[in-house]
Amino acid sequence: MSTIFGSSIGRKLLMSLSGLFLVTFLIVHLSINLLLLIPDGGQMFNVAANFMAMPLIKFGLQPVLALGFIVHIIYAAVLTAQNNKARGSAKYASGNNTTDVMWASKNMFVLGLTVLAFLLVHLIDYWVPLQITHGAASITIDGVEMHNAYALVNAAFADLWRVALYVVGSLGLTIHLTHGFWSAFQTLGLSNNIWRKRWSVIGIAFAWIVGLAFSMIAILQYVLFQ
Amino acid sequence: MEKNISLTLKVWRQNGPKEKGRFETYKLETVSTGSSFLEMMDILNEQLVNEGNEPVAFDHDCREGICGMCSLYINGRPHGPDDDVTTCQLHMRKFKDGETITIEPWRSAGFPVIKDLIVNRNAFDSIIAAGGYTSVSTGGVPDANALPIPKPDADEAMDAASCIGCGACVATCKNGSAMLFVSAKVSHLALLPQGRVEASMRAKNMVAKMDELGFGNCTNTGACEVECPKGVSISNIARLNREFLVAKFKD
């Protein structure tokens, strides 16, 4: 056990598990965001957002989530550095003409950096005013005072450039997931000739559902709810 | 239809492991499309010898695709533009008249160049020595049905055993990973009762040796499977991951 994370497969296990953990986070995040499309002036979204700001979640689960991100990002950097070293300094003059290799699979680090850049913008847009500076406006729903998260989102998506940025961020995440999802199961060893195809199909479907749903929320906020 | 084509070859020349290499350009006027790629290399070398130049050093042995000795990174692909063949099985009819062919050695930190197109693949031997065997002789071919093995297992073991250890997987991998090779060797033994006994130990020892030798971490791009002249499947990599992780968690 002591050396498992010192091995290549052990390091990849950490990538796999942290990645799948982040996938479950995406499902929760998307579920709550879909409430933004309910035309109730954001009431349900505000209640859900307020629930997610409860001390137990804020101080109990958020650090775990942050750890998931940190492990995934640090190991991505470590693995990429090791792999570049293993590839060696001599490059092929005739390039690489291997066909049938998914573009995403060869560019996971760059795609990951795109997602990370988007994540930072996203945190500054919402997480900071809602949970750190508490600069967001307040609203009282059923006698409970809470941040009007909906108004914050709604105002943000009044800018077309931000809508475009969020769509680009979501699609970057989609492409990252088209490879990452099945790859996580391959690394866990939960794959064979049959399941590889199944995980690939499930992964690609999941990636596009998540990416397009997040994109649609941003676009519909701009088109319908302004 | 057999015919002759003329070719321009850009060949990597390097005098020794520590020397700086460079590309040399050679012209071949008459190459039969019926000849194999290595026969074309022989023609080139004969031409070089006749001109009083040093021939190009390249690895080859059986020339029928089973020994794993030939290599060569041809026009951006290990073993050249054809699928599921080794360089020795590659026919010159796959190339056009007047084409320029770039010929490079395997490039990977794990496979340093020895001379010209020959790389040192001793790392694979070291990985095999770390566990790619059964510790006791399991005898000759058993009587039919004396040792019942499910047909799918026997097929998968045979497919994995078709790995000839040429190193095309490492050569094409953007991570310089040897996982396809190691997983094929672990799989073909783990799937059969004779090899099953030491399967955990084998997975741990071979992966440890692979890591120690500086091969990269697999990121599941699948390029190895595409370029493998024997079509060894990356489902073997999933099996290796499974064997390794289960063995480690049992410890």
HADDOCK unambig.tbl for C-alpha pairs under 7 A between the chains (distance, minus, plus):
assign (segid A and resid 1 and name CA) (segid B and resid 248 and name CA) 5.68 0.50 0.50
assign (segid A and resid 1 and name CA) (segid B and resid 249 and name CA) 6.27 0.50 0.50
assign (segid A and resid 1 and name CA) (segid B and resid 251 and name CA) 6.01 0.50 0.50
assign (segid A and resid 4 and name CA) (segid B and resid 248 and name CA) 6.48 0.50 0.50
assign (segid A and resid 7 and name CA) (segid B and resid 208 and name CA) 6.87 0.50 0.50
assign (segid A and resid 7 and name CA) (segid B and resid 211 and name CA) 6.81 0.50 0.50
assign (segid A and resid 8 and name CA) (segid B and resid 211 and name CA) 6.49 0.50 0.50
assign (segid A and resid 8 and name CA) (segid B and resid 217 and name CA) 5.52 0.50 0.50
assign (segid A and resid 9 and name CA) (segid B and resid 241 and name CA) 6.63 0.50 0.50
assign (segid A and resid 79 and name CA) (segid B and resid 217 and name CA) 6.58 0.50 0.50
assign (segid A and resid 82 and name CA) (segid B and resid 216 and name CA) 6.30 0.50 0.50
assign (segid A and resid 83 and name CA) (segid B and resid 175 and name CA) 4.45 0.50 0.50
assign (segid A and resid 83 and name CA) (segid B and resid 176 and name CA) 6.53 0.50 0.50
assign (segid A and resid 83 and name CA) (segid B and resid 216 and name CA) 4.63 0.50 0.50
assign (segid A and resid 83 and name CA) (segid B and resid 217 and name CA) 6.08 0.50 0.50
assign (segid A and resid 84 and name CA) (segid B and resid 175 and name CA) 6.28 0.50 0.50
assign (segid A and resid 86 and name CA) (segid B and resid 108 and name CA) 6.47 0.50 0.50
assign (segid A and resid 86 and name CA) (segid B and resid 109 and name CA) 5.09 0.50 0.50
assign (segid A and resid 86 and name CA) (segid B and resid 110 and name CA) 6.76 0.50 0.50
assign (segid A and resid 86 and name CA) (segid B and resid 175 and name CA) 6.26 0.50 0.50
assign (segid A and resid 86 and name CA) (segid B and resid 176 and name CA) 5.12 0.50 0.50
assign (segid A and resid 86 and name CA) (segid B and resid 214 and name CA) 5.95 0.50 0.50
assign (segid A and resid 86 and name CA) (segid B and resid 215 and name CA) 5.35 0.50 0.50
assign (segid A and resid 86 and name CA) (segid B and resid 216 and name CA) 5.02 0.50 0.50
assign (segid A and resid 87 and name CA) (segid B and resid 108 and name CA) 4.83 0.50 0.50
assign (segid A and resid 87 and name CA) (segid B and resid 109 and name CA) 5.58 0.50 0.50
assign (segid A and resid 87 and name CA) (segid B and resid 174 and name CA) 6.40 0.50 0.50
assign (segid A and resid 87 and name CA) (segid B and resid 175 and name CA) 5.41 0.50 0.50
assign (segid A and resid 87 and name CA) (segid B and resid 176 and name CA) 4.47 0.50 0.50
assign (segid A and resid 88 and name CA) (segid B and resid 108 and name CA) 5.20 0.50 0.50
assign (segid A and resid 88 and name CA) (segid B and resid 109 and name CA) 4.43 0.50 0.50
assign (segid A and resid 90 and name CA) (segid B and resid 107 and name CA) 6.49 0.50 0.50
assign (segid A and resid 94 and name CA) (segid B and resid 75 and name CA) 5.34 0.50 0.50
assign (segid A and resid 94 and name CA) (segid B and resid 76 and name CA) 4.72 0.50 0.50
assign (segid A and resid 94 and name CA) (segid B and resid 102 and name CA) 6.27 0.50 0.50
assign (segid A and resid 95 and name CA) (segid B and resid 76 and name CA) 4.97 0.50 0.50
assign (segid A and resid 96 and name CA) (segid B and resid 76 and name CA) 4.44 0.50 0.50
assign (segid A and resid 96 and name CA) (segid B and resid 77 and name CA) 6.29 0.50 0.50
assign (segid A and resid 97 and name CA) (segid B and resid 76 and name CA) 4.82 0.50 0.50
assign (segid A and resid 97 and name CA) (segid B and resid 77 and name CA) 5.75 0.50 0.50
assign (segid A and resid 98 and name CA) (segid B and resid 77 and name CA) 5.99 0.50 0.50
assign (segid A and resid 98 and name CA) (segid B and resid 223 and name CA) 6.85 0.50 0.50
assign (segid A and resid 101 and name CA) (segid B and resid 221 and name CA) 6.37 0.50 0.50
assign (segid A and resid 101 and name CA) (segid B and resid 222 and name CA) 6.36 0.50 0.50
assign (segid A and resid 101 and name CA) (segid B and resid 223 and name CA) 5.83 0.50 0.50
assign (segid A and resid 102 and name CA) (segid B and resid 221 and name CA) 6.90 0.50 0.50
assign (segid A and resid 105 and name CA) (segid B and resid 221 and name CA) 5.00 0.50 0.50
assign (segid A and resid 106 and name CA) (segid B and resid 221 and name CA) 6.29 0.50 0.50
assign (segid A and resid 183 and name CA) (segid B and resid 220 and name CA) 6.13 0.50 0.50
assign (segid A and resid 186 and name CA) (segid B and resid 238 and name CA) 5.21 0.50 0.50
assign (segid A and resid 187 and name CA) (segid B and resid 238 and name CA) 6.30 0.50 0.50
assign (segid A and resid 187 and name CA) (segid B and resid 241 and name CA) 6.07 0.50 0.50
assign (segid A and resid 188 and name CA) (segid B and resid 241 and name CA) 6.36 0.50 0.50
assign (segid A and resid 188 and name CA) (segid B and resid 242 and name CA) 6.45 0.50 0.50
assign (segid A and resid 189 and name CA) (segid B and resid 238 and name CA) 4.30 0.50 0.50
assign (segid A and resid 189 and name CA) (segid B and resid 239 and name CA) 5.75 0.50 0.50
assign (segid A and resid 189 and name CA) (segid B and resid 241 and name CA) 4.94 0.50 0.50
assign (segid A and resid 189 and name CA) (segid B and resid 242 and name CA) 4.22 0.50 0.50
assign (segid A and resid 190 and name CA) (segid B and resid 238 and name CA) 6.77 0.50 0.50
assign (segid A and resid 191 and name CA) (segid B and resid 235 and name CA) 6.64 0.50 0.50
assign (segid A and resid 191 and name CA) (segid B and resid 238 and name CA) 5.69 0.50 0.50
assign (segid A and resid 192 and name CA) (segid B and resid 235 and name CA) 4.73 0.50 0.50
assign (segid A and resid 192 and name CA) (segid B and resid 238 and name CA) 6.58 0.50 0.50
assign (segid A and resid 193 and name CA) (segid B and resid 235 and name CA) 5.67 0.50 0.50
